[in-house]
């Protein structure tokens, strides 16, 4: 800009011009006037209105929007502005000389020719001229300041000002740049520009503010101390506005504006800001608050800079970003974290796009999704490579592989990552061949998604399983059917795909099971279906044990359903149910062992329900009735069902054969107990057998379902019922016992078979029952402990009634008498009625003294005898 443009011309608008500003760098600048701070939207609207008005009027320049309108000269200022310093000095001298001459002449005339008066007149007019010259000179700095203002306000771009032109303006008017008025204008211009550059509180810095301020300050030639005072003055303005506002949003806006002022100011003055900008002393802010202002604004600027970084990383861009980070005074740790977050955001965009494509089910969706994933892998590889570059120190911080593990939403998005990982693996390995070239990107993608090693291996295994199954489906009726060695073909598939052979075997079993499940939906297997299953077994190399297990489980469920329906039928086990059971047993291709296992399981479950009801019965009679229902169910339903399943003859013929065999078993060693009446009745004669034609099966028992003690107790309960019969209550509190025939004992035998009792275990129950009955009656007869001849005859009759062998009966009698005698002897010993002579008599009578007399009592008898001998003098030394 030419210096002439800085000249101020008189104008009619002079009355409305800005007054000159007075500024002292060492004191607050009370006369600074800034436009009111507006919000971002309001500021934008104001700028648009000003620009529109300027365009319409053709008057206002961009500089005037910041620094105010051009100022006009008033009074003698136009005259001062019109005279150069040299002409102004000459004029001042000429005026002074003329004033001296005129004063001298006037003095001579007024003093009548007196020389003294003439000199006095000359002195007065000279002083007046000097005073006028001083008044003119005092206006010069103000005129220079107006010229400076008009020069700057008329400039379109304040950052393009030339410092030489500013000095030329001062030189034009013959003033120093350190003149108070001129310096005040410099400070005012700087403050206005600084205030205009700082964005409103709700807007972020653009990153160009610091360099623009430094350049403008340098163009003005303003020293750091004066410029720093302007920064403090703007801080006072923002701080005061914050104190005056009562709106929370406005308060936050002013707080952010103050933070941006701190950040920009510290960058403008650099290290000198420590002593040039007394934030803590003037505004009471702490070091931590200053650090927050510096960090947050630097992060905002750096985040804008990071937007220039895309997936195609450029070394030049990385270097520029690093330089920007240093210029913004952002720490390496924060910069690295922000870079990583930016890289993750780019990756997340590709991942979201891939998932959207995958879920859209559009044609080639899998291929397009894989392309998005490939972009992610390529970007991650580039980050890893650049992090190891020789000049990595000059690059933006944070280069390195990406991992989404640890993100806040990682757990929520884990399922999406797994879906995408599996889709990528399935597409990459679709040719059925796995090598390091394919595994490397898969491992890299696993790290990006933050999946665990086992988790990724499981997903990869599922993908391999999918590919393996697809390959099997393609080759099942072609290559696999024609090759000689099916096992070698399958092994080759597993090796190419690096698929675990054990998992392949499980898949073969699963395929076989699915086919079997499909074939048996109609409840039977046809010949063609059996042949098809055989083809699957041979081609997939499925062991026979696996096939049997599958048939047992799948076909067994159908057979079990038929059996349960037959057992629980309301109409009973009729011809239709019998035919259904036979058909199911034969057409489901089940082995006899499997059929029996299934049938046994269903029957035993029902047996246990009868047992449970028997245990919950209120008394012994009701318990026996429930057990009787169990026996009848076994005879009528279970035995018939078992015969139909096995395809045997009538259960009567089988029963006779099995009965003969069972009677021949275990005869040795049982003759001793043939006298037991209850045991003998469980083996019916021919007449009773004819009466009870139907017998029960013995294959399905509760031996492994109920403990022996509980089974023996149930057997004993029914044995008691067989002996005592059913009791019927009549009036007056009396009861009548109904006599039972020997058929109940045959049902007792069948109950023992159902409970899984062996002949020895059932015999023990009978023996225990007989001994218990004999002991109860013998204890009453031998209550006094004396066994007389009459009592012996009475006990012999009881022994015969219960059927106990003589040896066992004598053992019980001896035990009772011994117990009674022992009690009597102990009482006599306590009373002192038994001495050594009586003990000898018991010994000679073959009594067991150990069981009759306790050891302490025997010691007492012996001690008493010895004392008597010593006291009588019988023993002499």
C-alpha positions in Angstrom: 0.0 0.0 0.0 1.3 3.5 -0.8 1.9 5.9 2.0 -0.5 8.3 0.3 -3.3 5.9 1.2 -2.5 6.4 4.9 -3.1 10.1 4.6 -6.3 11.4 6.2 -8.5 13.8 4.3 -11.0 16.1 5.8 -14.4 14.7 5.6 -18.0 15.6 6.7 -18.0 12.3 8.6 -15.3 13.6 11.0 -17.8 14.0 13.8 -18.6 10.3 13.8 -15.0 9.0 13.7 -13.4 7.0 16.5 -11.8 9.1 19.1 -8.0 8.6 19.6 -7.1 5.9 22.1 -4.7 6.4 25.0 -2.8 3.3 26.1 -0.2 2.6 28.8 1.5 -0.8 28.5 2.0 -1.0 32.2 -1.6 -0.4 33.2 -5.0 -1.9 32.1 -6.2 -0.2 29.0 -9.7 1.1 30.0 -10.4 2.8 26.7 -10.1 -0.3 24.5 -13.4 -1.0 22.9 -14.1 -4.4 21.4 -17.3 -5.5 19.6 -19.5 -7.7 21.8 -18.7 -11.4 21.7 -21.3 -13.4 19.8 -22.1 -17.0 19.3 -20.9 -18.7 16.2 -24.2 -18.5 14.5 -24.7 -14.8 15.4 -21.1 -14.0 14.3 -21.7 -15.7 11.0 -24.9 -13.8 10.4 -23.1 -10.5 11.3 -20.3 -11.2 8.8 -22.8 -12.0 6.1 -24.8 -8.8 6.7 -21.6 -6.7 6.8 -20.3 -8.2 3.6 -23.7 -7.8 1.9 -23.9 -4.2 3.1 -20.3 -3.5 1.9 -21.1 -5.0 -1.5 -24.2 -2.9 -1.9 -22.5 0.4 -0.7 -19.1 -0.3 -2.2 -17.4 1.4 0.8 -16.5 -1.0 3.7 -13.3 -3.0 3.3 -12.4 -6.2 5.1 -10.0 -4.2 7.2 -12.6 -1.8 8.3 -14.7 -4.8 9.6 -11.9 -5.6 12.0 -10.3 -2.2 12.8 -13.2 0.2 12.3 -14.0 2.8 9.7 -11.4 5.2 8.3 -10.9 8.2 10.6 -11.2 11.8 9.5 -8.9 14.8 10.5 -10.4 17.7 12.4 -9.3 21.2 13.5 -5.7 21.9 12.6 -5.0 18.2 11.9 -5.6 18.6 8.1 -3.1 21.4 8.1 -0.5 19.4 10.0 -1.1 16.4 7.7 -0.6 18.6 4.7 2.8 19.9 5.8 5.9 17.8 5.7 8.1 17.9 8.8 10.7 20.2 7.0 8.1 22.6 5.7 6.4 22.6 9.1 9.7 23.6 10.7 10.4 26.4 8.2 6.9 27.7 8.6 7.3 27.7 12.3 10.6 29.7 12.0 9.1 32.1 9.6 6.1 32.7 11.8 8.4 33.2 14.8 10.6 35.7 12.9 7.6 37.6 11.6 6.1 37.7 15.1 9.4 39.1 16.5 9.5 41.8 13.8 5.9 42.6 14.2 6.2 42.8 18.0 9.2 45.0 17.7 7.5 47.4 15.4 4.3 47.5 17.5 6.5 48.1 20.6 8.2 51.0 19.0 5.0 52.6 18.0 3.3 51.9 21.2 6.3 53.0 23.3 7.0 56.2 21.5 10.1 54.9 20.1 11.3 53.3 23.3 13.7 50.4 22.5 12.8 48.5 25.6 9.1 48.5 24.8 9.9 47.4 21.3 12.0 44.4 22.6 9.2 43.6 25.0 6.6 43.6 22.2 8.9 41.4 20.1 9.3 38.9 23.0 5.5 38.7 23.5 4.7 37.9 19.9 7.6 35.5 19.7 6.3 33.6 22.7 2.9 33.5 21.2 4.3 32.1 17.9 6.3 29.5 19.8 3.2 28.4 21.7 1.3 28.1 18.4 4.1 26.0 17.0 4.1 23.8 20.1 0.3 23.3 19.7 0.8 22.3 16.1 3.6 19.8 17.0 1.4 18.2 19.7 -1.2 17.3 17.1 1.4 15.6 14.9 1.5 12.2 16.8 -2.3 12.1 16.7 -2.3 12.7 12.9 0.3 10.0 12.6 -1.9 7.6 14.6 -4.9 8.4 12.3 -2.7 7.8 9.3 -1.6 4.5 10.7 -5.2 3.4 11.5 -6.4 4.4 8.0 -3.5 2.5 6.5 -4.3 -0.7 8.3 -8.1 -0.4 8.1 -7.8 0.1 4.3 -5.8 -3.1 3.9 -7.7 -6.2 2.6 -5.4 -8.7 4.4 -3.8 -7.4 7.6 -1.3 -10.2 7.6 0.3 -8.8 4.4 1.2 -5.5 6.1 4.8 -4.4 5.7 6.7 -3.2 8.7 8.6 -0.8 6.6 5.4 1.0 5.6 4.5 1.4 9.3 7.9 3.0 10.0 7.5 5.1 6.9 4.2 6.5 8.3 6.0 7.5 11.5 8.8 9.0 9.6 6.4 10.9 7.3 5.1 12.8 10.3 8.4 13.0 12.0 7.3 11.0 15.1 8.8 7.9 16.8 7.1 4.6 16.9 7.5 4.7 20.6 5.4 7.9 20.9 2.6 7.3 23.3 -0.2 8.1 20.8 1.4 6.2 18.0 2.1 3.2 20.3 -1.4 3.3 21.7 -2.7 3.0 18.1 -0.4 0.1 17.4 -1.7 -1.7 20.6 -5.3 -0.9 19.7 -4.9 -2.3 16.2 -3.2 -5.4 17.5 -5.8 -6.0 20.2 -8.6 -5.5 17.6 -7.0 -8.0 15.3 -6.3 -10.5 18.0 -9.9 -10.3 19.2 -11.2 -10.8 15.7 -9.0 -13.8 15.0 -10.0 -15.7 18.1 -13.2 -17.7 17.3 -16.3 -17.6 19.6 -16.4 -19.9 22.5 -18.4 -22.6 20.7 -16.1 -22.7 17.7 -12.8 -24.5 17.5 -9.5 -22.9 16.4 -8.6 -23.4 12.8 -4.9 -23.7 13.3 -3.9 -20.5 11.4 -4.5 -18.1 14.2 -1.0 -18.2 15.8 0.9 -17.6 12.6 -1.4 -14.9 11.6 -1.1 -13.1 14.9 2.7 -13.4 14.9 2.9 -12.1 11.4 0.6 -9.1 12.2 2.6 -8.3 15.3 5.8 -8.4 13.4 4.3 -6.1 10.7 3.3 -3.6 13.3 6.7 -3.7 14.9 5.1 -4.2 18.3 7.4 -5.6 21.0 6.4 -8.6 23.0 5.7 -6.7 26.2 3.2 -4.4 24.7 1.6 -7.3 22.7 1.4 -9.4 25.9 -0.5 -6.6 27.6 -3.1 -6.7 24.8 -3.5 -10.4 25.4 -4.0 -9.8 29.1 -6.5 -7.0 28.3 -8.6 -9.3 26.2 -8.4 -11.9 28.9 -9.8 -9.3 31.3 -12.7 -8.6 28.9 -13.6 -12.3 28.6 -13.1 -12.9 32.3 -15.4 -9.9 33.1 -18.1 -11.1 30.6 -18.0 -14.5 32.3 -18.5 -13.0 35.7 -21.4 -10.9 34.5 -23.3 -13.7 32.7 -25.9 -15.7 34.6 -26.6 -18.2 31.8 -24.8 -21.6 32.1 -24.3 -22.0 28.4 -22.9 -18.5 28.1 -20.6 -19.2 31.0 -19.3 -22.4 29.3 -18.8 -20.4 26.1 -16.7 -17.7 27.8 -14.7 -20.4 29.6 -13.8 -22.0 26.3 -13.0 -18.6 24.8 -10.6 -17.9 27.7 -9.0 -21.3 27.2 -8.4 -20.6 23.5 -6.9 -17.2 24.4 -4.5 -18.9 26.8 -3.5 -21.5 24.2 -3.0 -19.0 21.3 -1.1 -16.6 23.6 1.3 -19.2 24.9 2.0 -20.3 21.3 2.5 -16.7 20.1 5.1 -15.9 22.8 6.6 -19.4 23.2 8.9 -19.8 26.1 8.7 -16.1 27.0 5.0 -16.6 27.9 6.1 -17.8 31.3 6.9 -14.2 32.4 5.0 -12.2 29.8 1.6 -13.8 30.5 0.8 -13.8 34.2 -2.4 -15.9 34.0 -2.2 -17.2 37.5 -1.5 -13.8 39.1 -4.2 -11.8 37.2 -6.9 -14.4 36.8 -6.2 -17.0 39.6 -6.0 -19.9 37.2 -3.9 -22.9 38.2 -1.2 -24.8 36.3 -3.5 -27.7 35.8 -6.2 -25.4 34.2 -3.5 -24.0 31.9 -2.4 -27.5 31.0 -6.1 -28.4 30.2 -6.5 -25.4 28.0 -3.3 -26.2 26.1 -4.1 -29.9 25.8 -7.7 -29.6 24.7 -7.1 -26.9 22.1 -4.1 -28.8 20.8 -6.2 -31.9 20.5 -8.9 -30.1 18.6 -6.4 -28.7 16.1 -4.6 -32.1 15.8 -7.9 -33.9 15.2 -8.5 -31.6 12.2 -5.0 -32.3 11.0 -5.6 -36.1 11.3 -8.5 -35.8 8.8 -5.9 -35.5 6.1 -4.8 -39.0 6.8 -6.7 -41.8 4.9 -6.2 -45.5 4.3 -3.5 -44.8 1.7 -0.9 -43.5 4.0 1.5 -41.0 2.4 5.0 -40.3 4.0 4.8 -36.6 3.2 1.4 -36.3 5.0 2.8 -38.2 8.0 5.7 -35.8 8.2 3.4 -32.7 7.9 1.2 -34.1 10.7 4.2 -34.6 12.9 5.2 -31.0 12.3 1.7 -29.8 13.1 1.8 -31.8 16.3 5.0 -30.1 17.4 3.6 -26.7 16.4 0.5 -27.3 18.4 2.6 -28.3 21.5 0.7 -31.7 21.8 2.5 -34.4 23.7 3.6 -37.6 21.9 1.5 -39.8 24.1 -1.7 -37.9 23.4 -0.9 -37.6 19.7 -0.2 -41.3 19.4 -3.5 -42.2 21.1 -5.4 -39.8 18.8 -3.7 -41.3 15.8 -4.6 -44.8 16.9 -8.2 -43.7 17.5 -8.3 -42.2 14.0 -7.0 -45.3 12.5 -9.5 -47.4 14.4 -12.3 -45.1 13.2 -11.2 -45.8 9.6 -11.2 -49.5 10.3 -14.6 -49.4 12.0 -16.1 -47.7 8.9 -14.9 -50.6 6.7 -16.1 -53.2 9.2 -19.5 -51.6 9.4 -19.7 -51.5 5.7 -18.7 -55.1 5.4 -21.3 -56.2 8.0 -24.1 -54.2 6.2 -23.2 -55.8 2.9 -23.1 -59.2 4.5 -26.4 -58.8 6.2 -28.1 -57.4 3.1 -28.1 -60.8 1.3 -27.5 -59.1 -2.0 -25.8 -61.0 -4.8 -22.0 -61.4 -4.3 -22.5 -59.9 -0.8 -19.8 -62.2 0.6 -17.3 -61.2 -2.1 -17.9 -57.5 -1.5 -17.7 -57.9 2.3 -14.3 -59.7 1.9 -13.1 -56.8 -0.2 -13.9 -54.4 2.6 -12.0 -56.7 5.0 -9.0 -56.8 2.6 -8.9 -53.0 2.8 -8.7 -53.2 6.6 -5.9 -55.8 6.4 -3.9 -53.8 3.9 -4.3 -50.6 5.9 -3.1 -52.5 9.1 -0.1 -53.9 7.2 0.8 -50.5 6.0 0.7 -49.1 9.5 2.9 -51.9 10.7 5.4 -51.4 7.9 5.6 -47.6 8.4 6.1 -48.1 12.2 9.4 -49.9 11.3 10.5 -47.3 8.7 14.1 -45.9 9.2 12.6 -42.4 9.3 9.7 -43.3 11.6 10.9 -40.7 14.1 9.8 -38.0 11.6 6.4 -39.5 11.1 3.2 -38.9 13.1 3.2 -40.7 16.4 0.9 -43.8 16.8 1.9 -45.9 13.8 1.5 -49.6 14.4 -0.9 -52.5 14.1 -4.5 -51.9 15.1 -6.5 -53.8 17.7 -10.1 -53.2 18.6 -9.7 -55.2 21.8 -10.4 -53.1 24.9 -12.9 -50.8 23.2 -16.0 -49.9 25.2 -18.3 -51.5 22.7 -16.0 -54.5 22.0 -18.1 -57.0 23.9 -21.3 -55.7 22.3 -19.8 -56.1 18.8 -18.0 -59.3 19.5 -20.7 -61.4 17.7 -20.4 -59.1 14.6 -16.6 -59.6 14.6 -17.0 -63.3 14.8 -19.6 -63.4 11.9 -17.2 -61.3 9.7 -14.2 -63.4 10.7 -16.0 -66.6 9.8 -17.3 -65.2 6.5 -13.8 -64.1 5.6 -12.2 -67.4 6.6 -14.9 -69.3 4.6 -14.2 -67.2 1.5 -10.5 -67.3 1.7 -10.3 -71.1 2.3 -13.1 -71.9 -0.1 -10.8 -73.9 -2.4 -10.2 -76.4 0.4 -6.4 -75.6 0.7 -4.9 -74.0 3.8 -1.3 -72.5 3.7 0.7 -69.8 5.4 -0.2 -67.3 2.7 -3.8 -67.6 3.8 -3.2 -68.0 7.5 -1.2 -64.8 7.8 -4.1 -62.4 6.9 -6.4 -64.5 9.1 -4.1 -64.1 12.1 -3.7 -60.3 11.3 -7.5 -60.0 11.2 -7.9 -61.9 14.5 -5.6 -59.3 16.1 -7.5 -56.4 14.6 -10.8 -57.8 15.9 -9.3 -58.5 19.3 -10.4 -62.1 19.3 -8.8 -64.6 21.6 -6.6 -67.3 20.2 -8.9 -70.2 21.2 -11.9 -68.2 20.1 -10.4 -67.6 16.7 -9.3 -71.2 16.4 -12.9 -72.3 17.1 -14.3 -69.9 14.4 -11.6 -71.1 12.0 -12.5 -74.7 12.8 -16.1 -74.0 12.1 -15.3 -72.4 8.8 -13.1 -75.4 7.9 -15.9 -77.8 8.9 -18.3 -75.9 6.6 -15.8 -76.2 3.7 -15.2 -79.8 4.5 -18.9 -80.6 4.6 -19.4 -78.8 1.3 -16.5 -80.7 -0.3 -17.9 -84.0 0.9 -21.3 -83.1 -0.5 -19.7 -82.4 -3.9 -17.6 -85.6 -4.0 -20.0 -88.1 -2.2 -21.5 -89.6 -5.3 -18.5 -89.0 -7.6 -14.9 -89.2 -6.4 -15.6 -90.6 -3.0 -17.9 -93.3 -4.4 -15.4 -94.4 -7.0 -12.1 -94.4 -5.1 -10.8 -97.6 -3.8 -9.6 -96.3 -0.4 -12.3 -94.1 1.2 -10.1 -93.5 4.2 -7.2 -92.2 2.2 -9.5 -89.8 0.3 -10.9 -88.4 3.5 -7.4 -88.1 5.0 -6.2 -86.1 2.0 -9.1 -83.7 2.4 -8.3 -83.2 6.0 -4.6 -82.6 5.3 -5.2 -80.0 2.6 -7.6 -78.2 4.8 -5.6 -78.7 8.0 -8.8 -80.1 9.5 -8.7 -82.2 12.6 -9.5 -85.9 11.7 -11.3 -86.3 15.0 -13.6 -83.4 14.1 -14.1 -84.9 10.7 -15.1 -88.2 12.3 -17.6 -86.4 14.5 -19.0 -84.7 11.4 -19.3 -88.1 9.6 -21.3 -89.3 12.6 -23.5 -86.2 12.6 -24.2 -86.6 8.9 -25.2 -90.3 9.5 -27.4 -89.3 12.4 -29.1 -86.6 10.3 -29.8 -89.1 7.5 -31.1 -91.7 10.0 -33.3 -89.1 11.6 -34.7 -88.2 8.2 -35.4 -91.8 7.3 -37.2 -92.8 10.5 -39.7 -89.9 10.5 -42.4 -92.4 9.3 -41.6 -94.7 12.2 -39.7 -97.4 10.2 -36.8 -98.1 7.9 -37.3 -99.5 4.4 -34.9 -101.7 2.6 -33.8 -98.8 0.4 -33.2 -96.6 3.4 -31.1 -99.3 5.1 -29.0 -99.6 2.0 -28.5 -95.9 1.8 -27.4 -95.8 5.4 -25.0 -98.6 4.7 -23.5 -96.5 1.8 -23.0 -93.5 4.2 -21.3 -95.8 6.7 -18.9 -97.3 4.2 -18.0 -94.1 2.3 -17.6 -92.0 5.5 -15.7 -94.8 7.3 -18.0 -94.8 10.3 -17.3 -97.5 12.9 -20.0 -100.1 13.6 -20.1 -99.1 17.3 -21.0 -95.5 16.3 -23.7 -96.7 13.9 -25.2 -98.9 16.7 -25.1 -96.1 19.1 -26.9 -93.8 16.7 -29.6 -96.4 16.0 -30.0 -97.0 19.7 -30.5 -93.3 20.5 -32.6 -92.2 17.5 -34.6 -95.4 16.8 -34.7 -96.2 20.5 -36.6 -93.0 21.1 -39.3 -94.1 18.7 -39.4 -97.6 20.1 -39.6 -96.2 23.7 -42.6 -94.1 22.7 -44.4 -97.1 21.3 -43.6 -99.1 24.5 -44.8 -96.3 26.8 -48.0 -96.0 24.8 -48.6 -99.7 25.1 -47.9 -99.8 28.8 -50.0 -96.7 29.6 -52.9 -97.6 27.4 -56.3 -97.2 29.0 -57.7 -100.1 26.9 -55.0 -102.4 28.1 -52.5 -104.4 26.1 -54.8 -105.3 23.2 -54.1 -106.7 19.8 -53.4 -103.3 18.2 -50.9 -102.4 20.8 -49.2 -105.8 20.5 -48.9 -105.4 16.7 -47.5 -101.9 17.1 -44.8 -103.1 19.5 -43.9 -106.1 17.3 -43.6 -103.8 14.2 -41.5 -101.3 16.0 -39.1 -103.9 17.4 -38.6 -105.4 13.9 -38.8 -102.5 11.5 -36.4 -100.0 13.3 -33.4 -102.2 12.7 -32.6 -102.3 16.4 -30.4 -104.9 18.1 -31.9 -107.2 20.7 -29.7 -105.7 23.4 -30.8 -102.2 22.5 -34.5 -103.2 22.5 -34.1 -104.8 25.9 -32.3 -101.9 27.3 -35.0 -99.4 26.2 -37.8 -101.7 27.3 -36.1 -102.3 30.7 -35.7 -98.6 31.3 -39.4 -97.8 30.7 -40.6 -100.8 32.8 -38.3 -100.0 35.7 -39.5 -96.4 35.7 -43.1 -97.7 36.2 -42.0 -100.3 38.8 -40.4 -97.5 40.8 -43.6 -95.5 40.7 -45.4 -98.5 42.3 -42.7 -98.8 44.9 -42.9 -95.1 45.7 -46.7 -95.3 46.2 -46.2 -98.3 48.4 -43.7 -96.5 50.6 -46.0 -93.5 50.9 -49.0 -95.8 52.0 -50.4 -95.1 55.4 -50.0 -98.6 56.9 -48.7 -102.1 56.3 -52.0 -103.3 54.6 -52.0 -100.4 52.1 -48.4 -101.0 51.4 -49.0 -104.6 50.6 -51.9 -103.7 48.3 -49.7 -101.4 46.2 -47.1 -104.1 46.0 -49.8 -106.5 44.9 -50.7 -104.1 42.1 -47.0 -104.1 41.1 -47.0 -107.9 40.9 -50.2 -107.9 38.8 -48.8 -105.3 36.4 -45.7 -107.4 35.9 -47.8 -110.5 35.2 -50.5 -109.0 33.0 -48.5 -106.3 31.0 -44.8 -106.6 31.3 -44.5 -110.3 30.8 -46.8 -110.2 27.8 -44.9 -107.3 26.3 -41.5 -108.9 26.8 -42.7 -112.1 25.1 -43.9 -110.1 22.0 -40.7 -108.1 21.8 -38.6 -111.2 22.0 -40.9 -113.1 19.6 -41.2 -116.1 22.0 -44.0 -118.5 22.8 -46.6 -118.0 25.5 -45.2 -116.9 28.8 -46.8 -120.0 30.5 -44.6 -122.4 28.7 -41.6 -120.2 29.3 -42.5 -119.9 33.0 -42.7 -123.7 33.4 -39.3 -124.2 31.9 -37.8 -121.4 33.9 -39.5 -122.7 37.1 -38.0 -126.1 36.7 -34.6 -124.6 36.1 -34.9 -122.3 39.0 -36.0 -125.1 41.4 -33.0 -127.1 40.4 -30.7 -124.1 41.2 -29.6 -123.5 44.7 -30.9 -126.7 46.2 -27.6 -127.4 47.8 -27.3 -125.9 51.3 -31.1 -125.1 51.6 -32.4 -128.4 53.0 -31.6 -127.0 56.4 -34.3 -124.4 56.1 -37.0 -126.5 54.4 -38.8 -126.6 57.7 -39.6 -122.9 57.3 -43.3 -122.9 56.5 -43.3 -119.4 54.8 -40.3 -120.4 52.6 -41.8 -123.7 51.6 -45.1 -122.0 50.5 -43.2 -119.8 48.0 -42.5 -123.0 46.1 -46.1 -124.1 45.1 -47.1 -127.6 44.2 -48.6 -128.6 40.9 -52.2 -127.9 42.1 -51.3 -124.3 42.9 -49.5 -123.9 39.6 -52.5 -125.0 37.7 -54.5 -122.5 39.6 -52.1 -119.7 38.8 -51.3 -120.4 35.1 -49.7 -117.1 34.4 -46.3 -116.5 35.8 -44.0 -113.4 35.6 -40.9 -112.5 33.8 -37.6 -112.3 35.8 -35.3 -110.4 33.4 -36.3 -106.9 34.4 -35.7 -106.2 38.1 -35.0 -103.4 40.4 -31.8 -104.8 41.7 -29.7 -101.8 40.6 -32.3 -99.2 41.4 -33.1 -99.8 45.0 -30.6 -100.6 47.9 -30.7 -104.2 49.2 -31.9 -103.0 52.6 -35.0 -101.3 51.1 -35.8 -104.3 48.9 -35.6 -106.7 51.8 -37.8 -104.5 53.9 -40.5 -104.4 51.1 -40.3 -108.2 50.8 -40.7 -108.6 54.6 -43.7 -106.3 54.5 -45.5 -108.5 52.0 -44.4 -111.6 53.8 -46.1 -110.3 56.9 -49.2 -109.6 54.8 -49.1 -113.2 53.5 -49.0 -114.6 57.1 -51.5 -112.3 58.9 -53.9 -111.6 56.0 -56.0 -108.5 55.4 -57.6 -106.9 58.5 -61.1 -105.4 58.3 -62.2 -103.0 61.0 -65.8 -103.6 62.3 -67.8 -101.8 65.0 -66.8 -101.2 68.6 -63.1 -101.0 67.7 -62.7 -104.6 66.8 -61.0 -106.0 63.7 -61.4 -109.2 61.7 -58.5 -110.8 60.0 -59.2 -112.4 56.6 -57.4 -115.7 56.0 -55.3 -115.9 52.9 -54.5 -119.0 50.9 -51.1 -120.1 49.7 -51.4 -118.2 46.4 -50.2 -115.1 48.2 -46.9 -116.8 48.9 -46.5 -117.4 45.1 -47.0 -113.7 44.5 -44.4 -113.1 47.3 -42.0 -115.2 45.2 -42.8 -113.0 42.1 -42.3 -109.9 44.2 -38.8 -111.2 45.1 -38.1 -111.6 41.4 -39.2 -108.1 40.7 -37.1 -106.7 43.5 -34.1 -108.7 42.2 -33.6 -110.7 45.4 -31.5 -113.9 45.0 -32.7 -117.1 46.6 -30.2 -116.6 49.4 -31.4 -113.0 50.0 -35.0 -114.0 50.1 -34.2 -116.9 52.4 -32.4 -114.5 54.8 -35.6 -112.5 55.1 -37.6 -115.6 55.9 -35.0 -116.7 58.5 -34.9 -113.2 60.0 -38.7 -113.2 60.2 -38.9 -116.6 61.9 -36.1 -115.8 64.4 -37.9 -112.6 65.2 -41.2 -114.3 65.9 -39.5 -117.1 68.0 -37.5 -114.5 70.0 -40.5 -112.5 70.9 -42.4 -115.5 72.3 -39.3 -117.0 74.0 -38.5 -113.8 75.9 -42.0 -113.8 77.4 -41.7 -117.5 78.5 -38.2 -117.0 79.9 -38.9 -113.7 81.5 -37.5 -115.0 84.9 -34.4 -116.5 83.3 -35.3 -120.1 84.5 -35.7 -122.8 81.9 -38.0 -125.6 83.3 -39.2 -128.7 81.6 -42.6 -127.2 81.0 -41.1 -124.1 79.5 -38.9 -126.3 77.3 -41.9 -128.2 75.9 -43.7 -124.9 75.3 -40.7 -123.5 73.4 -40.4 -126.7 71.3 -44.0 -126.3 70.1 -43.3 -122.7 69.1 -40.1 -123.8 67.3 -42.1 -126.2 65.3 -44.8 -123.6 64.4 -42.3 -121.1 63.0 -40.2 -123.8 61.4 -36.8 -123.0 63.0 -34.1 -125.7 63.1 -33.4 -127.1 66.6 -29.9 -125.8 66.7 -31.0 -122.2 66.0 -33.8 -122.4 68.5 -31.4 -123.7 71.2 -29.0 -120.9 70.4 -31.7 -118.3 70.9 -32.9 -119.9 74.1 -29.3 -120.0 75.5 -28.8 -116.4 74.6 -32.0 -115.4 76.5 -31.2 -117.4 79.5 -27.6 -116.3 79.6 -28.7 -112.7 79.5 -31.2 -113.2 82.3 -28.7 -115.2 84.4 -26.0 -112.6 83.9 -28.3 -109.9 85.2 -29.2 -112.0 88.3 -25.5 -112.9 88.9 -24.5 -109.2 88.7 -27.2 -108.3 91.2 -26.0 -111.1 93.6 -22.4 -110.0 93.2 -23.4 -106.4 94.0 -25.2 -107.7 97.2 -22.2 -109.9 98.1 -24.1 -113.1 97.8 -21.7 -114.8 95.3 -18.2 -115.7 96.4 -15.4 -117.8 95.0 -17.2 -121.1 95.7 -20.2 -120.1 93.6 -17.9 -119.0 90.8 -16.3 -122.4 90.8 -19.7 -124.0 90.6 -20.6 -122.0 87.5 -17.3 -122.9 85.9 -17.8 -126.6 86.6 -21.3 -126.2 85.0 -19.6 -125.1 81.8 -20.9 -121.5 82.0 -18.9 -118.9 80.2 -17.8 -116.6 83.0 -16.6 -113.9 80.6 -20.2 -113.4 79.5 -21.8 -113.9 82.9 -19.6 -111.8 85.2 -17.8 -108.7 84.0 -14.0 -108.5 84.7 -14.2 -105.7 87.3 -16.7 -107.9 89.3 -14.5 -110.9 89.1 -11.6 -108.9 90.3 -13.7 -107.7 93.2 -14.7 -111.3 94.1 -11.0 -112.3 93.9 -9.8 -109.4 96.0 -12.5 -110.1 98.7 -11.5 -113.7 98.9 -7.8 -112.8 99.3 -8.5 -110.3 102.0 -10.6 -112.9 103.9 -7.7 -115.4 103.7 -5.1 -112.9 105.0 -7.4 -111.6 107.7 -8.1 -115.1 109.0 -4.4 -115.9 109.2 -4.6 -118.8 106.8 -1.7 -117.6 104.9 1.5 -117.4 106.9 4.8 -115.9 105.9 
